[in-house]
Amino acid sequence: MTGTDLNSRLSEFEAHLHEAVARQKLKSLLSCEHQLTPSELATRHKVLTEEMAREIAAVEAQGRHVGPIEHSVRYWLDSLELETV
C-alpha cells in the first residue's frame, strides 16, 4: 500500500466520520430516549454484520486488505450511521 492510498482511505474515513457525527448530533436533538429490546439489538447486530461483509468484500475486490483495526473502525462508523437512520 502506498502513502497516497492510505491517505485517500483515511480521508474517506474522516468524511464518513464527520457525516455520522453530524447526523448523531441532530438525532440527539430530535429523538426520545428509546431503549432497544433484545430482539431489536439482535436485528441491529445482524444488519451491521451484513453491511460490514459487503463493505469489506468491496474493498478487498479492489485488491486492498482490510485489517483488524480498519474492520473495527468501519464497524463503529456503520453503527453510528445506523443509529442516525
C-alpha positions, 0 to 999 in steps of 0.5 A, spaced: 500 500 500 502 506 498 502 513 502 497 516 497 492 510 498 492 510 505 491 517 505 485 517 500 482 511 505 483 515 511 480 521 508 474 517 506 474 515 513 474 522 516 468 524 511 464 518 513 466 520 520 464 527 520 457 525 516 455 520 522 457 525 527 453 530 524 447 526 523 448 523 531 448 530 533 441 532 530 438 525 532 440 527 539 436 533 538 430 530 535 429 523 538 426 520 545 430 516 549 428 509 546 431 503 549 432 497 544 429 490 546 433 484 545 430 482 539 431 489 536 439 489 538 439 482 535 436 485 528 441 491 529 447 486 530 445 482 524 444 488 519 451 491 521 454 484 520 451 484 513 453 491 511 460 490 514 461 483 509 459 487 503 463 493 505 469 489 506 468 484 500 468 491 496 474 493 498 478 487 498 475 486 490 479 492 489 485 488 491 486 492 498 486 488 505 482 490 510 485 489 517 483 488 524 483 495 526 480 498 519 474 492 520 473 495 527 473 502 525 468 501 519 464 497 524 463 503 529 462 508 523 456 503 520 453 503 527 453 510 528 450 511 521 445 506 523 443 509 529 442 516 525 437 512 520 
